Amino acid sequence: MKQDLTIVMYHYVRDFARSRFPGIRGLDLAGFRRQIDFLEQGYSIVGMPQVLAAIRGDEPLPPRAALLTFDDGYAEHYDLVFPELHKRGLPGCFYPPLAPVREHRLLDVNRVHFILAATLDDPSRVSAVIDARVRAEAASHGLDSVEVYRAEWAKPNRFDDAETIYIKRMLQTVLPEAMRHDIARDLFARFVTTDEAAFAAELYITEDQARLMQSCGMSFGSHGAEHLWLNRISPAEQAVEIDRSLAFLRDIGVGVDEGWVMCYPYGGWNESLLEVLRARGCSAGLTTEVATAEIGLNDPLRLPRYDTNDFPQ
């Protein structure tokens, strides 16, 4: 029997009136509260245990079921989201990567977000640095020309303009990993702060906070160890990423031996990754495909989600 499930994806939820980075792309706390009001009125908000029971065929979901998911392990998920959900008696599902939470390391994806937030008035200051590095190192790294990269990647999507997408793609996937990491660190030091350790300590939740949320009925799942594009690494590397993440989940009290959930960083997955997950007893996987999940019809390891921006705020 097919059962519809609306999965909503959140990243940054912030009190922008008190934020040092009001330009970050995210949902304001007031808008989050209004959106939860909207979802409570029109949907039955369920927890991940109910979803996994439906996937197993043990118990059907209620009509118009909705699931709230929160990626990347930001401090505001503990400071703002958790109290709001707890007050309302609602469950939430949280997916922190290991590296920023346990090792206090800033992720490149967040470097890029805050670089863009700090240069919102003129993002060409960022792309100019990228273009200069590409021209200077094209021969040594076997790169294409700036013109070729811009023709392929400077294209807007439903959330970002062409220049922003160009910056994101160049620093997230297009350039060689070591090069894009070096450029991102340089840009972050120029436009945000030179103290990455202090910034990371402020940006992400702690293990103790995750344990408390878990003990209060919130669900936690895997978002990998290093927040990598898991579809761009070898099966052996995929296995290491997943095993490290599962060890972390066990440490914060998640009963992974009874089934667990994978949330794909950047939405990236492939068949070899699915084999790694199945071998480790993964029960469900969350993608970034935009659609209503159809339990009983979708592959449980490839469930689509809506973005918070797809709903009233």
C-alpha positions in Angstrom: 0.0 0.0 0.0 1.4 3.4 -1.0 1.5 6.0 1.7 2.3 9.7 1.1 4.9 11.4 3.3 5.9 15.0 3.1 9.5 15.3 4.2 10.7 18.9 4.9 14.4 19.7 4.8 15.9 22.5 7.0 19.5 23.8 7.3 20.1 27.2 8.9 17.3 28.3 11.3 18.5 31.6 12.9 17.4 34.6 14.8 18.6 37.0 12.2 17.9 40.1 14.3 20.7 38.9 16.6 23.0 37.4 14.0 26.4 38.7 13.0 25.7 37.2 9.5 22.2 38.4 8.5 23.2 37.6 4.8 23.3 33.8 5.4 20.7 32.0 3.4 18.4 30.5 6.0 15.0 30.6 7.7 14.4 33.2 10.4 13.2 31.9 13.8 9.9 33.8 13.4 9.4 32.3 10.0 10.2 28.8 11.3 7.5 29.2 14.0 5.0 30.3 11.4 5.9 27.4 9.1 5.5 24.9 12.0 2.1 26.5 12.7 1.2 26.0 9.0 2.4 22.4 9.0 0.7 21.5 12.3 -2.6 22.8 10.8 -2.4 21.0 7.6 -0.4 17.8 8.3 0.2 15.2 10.9 3.8 15.6 12.0 5.3 12.2 12.7 8.7 11.0 13.9 11.2 8.8 12.3 10.2 5.7 14.3 6.7 6.0 12.8 8.2 6.3 9.3 10.4 3.2 9.8 7.4 1.3 11.1 5.5 2.2 7.9 8.5 1.2 5.7 8.6 -2.2 7.5 4.8 -2.6 7.1 4.2 -2.7 10.8 1.9 0.3 11.1 0.5 2.8 8.6 1.2 6.5 8.6 -1.6 8.9 9.4 -3.2 10.8 6.5 -1.1 13.8 5.3 1.9 12.7 7.3 4.9 15.1 7.5 8.5 14.6 8.7 10.8 17.4 9.8 14.5 16.9 9.0 17.5 19.2 10.0 20.9 18.8 8.2 24.4 19.7 9.2 24.3 19.9 13.0 24.1 23.6 13.6 24.1 25.1 17.1 20.7 26.7 16.4 19.2 23.3 16.0 19.9 22.9 19.8 19.4 26.5 20.8 16.3 27.4 18.8 14.8 24.4 16.9 14.9 21.8 19.7 13.2 24.1 22.3 10.4 25.0 19.8 9.7 21.4 18.9 9.9 20.2 22.5 7.5 22.9 23.6 5.0 21.8 21.0 5.5 18.0 21.6 6.8 17.5 18.1 9.6 15.2 16.9 12.4 16.2 14.7 15.2 14.3 12.8 18.7 15.7 12.9 21.7 14.8 10.8 25.1 16.2 12.0 28.4 15.1 10.3 31.0 13.8 12.7 33.9 16.1 11.8 32.5 19.5 12.9 30.7 18.1 16.0 33.4 15.8 17.4 36.6 17.4 15.9 35.5 21.0 15.8 36.5 21.3 12.1 34.8 23.9 9.8 33.4 22.3 6.7 34.1 23.7 3.3 30.4 23.9 2.6 30.0 26.3 5.5 33.1 28.3 4.6 31.5 29.0 1.2 28.1 29.9 2.8 29.7 32.5 5.2 32.0 33.8 2.5 28.9 34.5 0.4 27.1 36.0 3.3 30.0 38.4 4.1 30.2 39.5 0.4 26.5 39.7 -0.3 26.8 43.3 -1.6 29.4 42.2 -4.3 30.0 38.5 -4.8 32.3 39.3 -7.7 35.0 39.9 -5.1 34.9 36.2 -4.4 34.6 35.0 -8.0 37.4 37.3 -9.0 39.7 35.5 -6.6 38.6 32.1 -8.0 39.0 33.2 -11.6 42.5 34.5 -10.9 43.6 31.3 -9.2 42.2 29.3 -12.2 44.1 31.4 -14.7 47.3 31.2 -12.6 47.2 27.4 -12.0 45.5 26.1 -15.1 48.6 24.5 -16.5 49.8 22.9 -13.3 46.4 21.5 -12.5 45.2 20.7 -16.0 42.2 23.1 -15.7 39.9 24.4 -18.3 39.7 28.1 -19.0 37.6 30.5 -16.8 35.4 31.0 -19.9 34.6 27.3 -20.2 33.8 27.0 -16.5 31.6 30.1 -16.5 29.7 28.8 -19.6 29.0 25.5 -17.9 28.4 26.5 -14.2 27.2 30.2 -14.1 23.6 29.3 -14.4 20.9 30.2 -11.8 18.7 27.7 -10.0 15.5 28.2 -8.1 17.3 29.6 -5.1 20.5 31.3 -6.3 21.6 33.7 -9.0 24.2 32.7 -11.6 27.2 34.2 -9.9 26.4 32.6 -6.6 25.9 29.2 -8.2 29.2 29.6 -10.1 31.1 30.3 -6.8 29.4 27.4 -5.1 30.1 24.9 -7.9 33.7 25.9 -8.3 34.4 25.6 -4.6 32.3 22.5 -3.9 32.8 20.2 -6.9 34.5 21.5 -10.0 38.1 22.4 -9.0 40.5 19.7 -7.6 39.8 19.1 -4.0 43.0 20.4 -2.5 42.8 23.5 -4.7 39.2 24.4 -3.8 39.9 23.7 -0.1 42.9 26.1 -0.2 40.9 28.8 -2.0 38.0 28.5 0.5 40.3 28.8 3.5 41.9 31.9 1.9 38.6 33.5 1.2 37.2 32.7 4.6 40.3 34.4 6.3 39.9 37.4 4.0 36.2 38.0 4.4 35.0 36.3 7.6 37.7 35.5 10.3 41.1 34.0 10.7 40.0 32.0 13.7 38.3 29.0 12.2 38.5 26.9 15.4 36.5 29.5 17.4 34.0 29.9 14.5 33.4 26.2 14.3 32.9 25.9 18.1 30.2 28.5 17.7 28.6 27.2 14.6 27.9 23.5 15.4 26.2 21.5 18.2 28.2 19.6 20.7 28.1 15.8 21.4 26.5 16.5 24.8 23.7 18.6 23.2 23.1 15.8 20.7 22.9 13.2 23.5 20.3 15.4 25.3 18.2 15.9 22.2 18.3 12.2 21.5 17.3 11.4 25.1 14.3 13.8 24.8 12.9 12.0 21.8 14.6 13.6 18.8 16.0 11.3 16.2 19.5 11.3 14.9 21.0 9.7 11.8 24.1 9.7 9.6 25.3 12.6 7.5 28.7 11.0 6.9 31.9 11.9 8.8 33.4 14.6 6.6 30.2 15.8 4.7 31.7 14.6 1.4 30.0 14.1 -2.0 29.7 10.3 -1.3 28.9 9.6 -4.9 32.4 11.0 -5.9 34.5 8.7 -3.7 35.4 5.0 -4.0 33.4 2.2 -2.3 36.2 1.7 0.2 36.1 5.4 1.1 32.3 5.3 1.3 32.6 2.4 3.8 35.0 4.4 6.0 32.8 7.4 5.9 29.7 5.4 7.0 31.5 3.3 9.6 33.0 6.4 11.3 29.5 8.1 11.3 27.9 5.0 12.8 30.4 4.9 15.6 29.6 8.5 16.3 25.9 7.8 16.3 26.3 4.9 18.8 28.3 7.2 21.1 25.4 9.7 21.3 22.9 7.0 22.1 21.4 6.1 18.7 20.4 2.4 18.5 21.8 1.8 15.0 21.6 -2.0 15.4 17.8 -1.7 15.2 18.0 0.2 12.0 19.2 3.7 11.1 18.8 6.5 8.6 21.2 8.0 6.1 20.9 11.7 5.0 23.1 12.1 1.9 25.4 15.2 2.0 24.5 17.4 -1.0 22.0 14.7 -1.9 24.8 12.7 -3.5 24.4 8.9 -3.7 25.2 6.1 -6.2 24.7 2.3 -6.4 27.9 1.4 -4.6 26.9 3.6 -1.7 23.5 1.9 -1.5 25.3 -1.4 -1.3 27.4 -0.1 1.6 24.3 1.1 3.4 22.3 -2.1 2.9 25.3 -4.2 4.2 25.2 -2.1 7.4 21.4 -2.4 8.0 20.4 1.1 6.8 16.6 1.5 7.0 16.0 4.7 5.0 17.9 7.3 3.0 17.0 11.0 2.5 17.9 12.6 -0.8 17.4 16.2 -2.1 15.1 15.2 -4.9 12.0 17.4 -4.7 8.8 15.4 -4.4 6.4 13.7 -1.9 7.8 10.5 -0.6 5.6 7.5 -1.4 6.2 4.8 1.2 5.7 1.4 -0.3 6.6 2.7 -3.8 9.9 4.6 -3.4 13.1 2.8 -2.6 13.4 3.4 1.1 17.0 4.4 0.6 16.0 7.1 -1.9 13.3 9.2 -0.3 12.7 12.7 -1.7 12.3 15.8 0.4 11.0 19.3 0.0 13.0 22.4 1.0 11.7 24.7 3.7 11.3 27.3 1.0 8.6 25.2 -0.7 6.2 26.1 2.1 4.8 29.3 3.6 7.0 31.0 6.2 
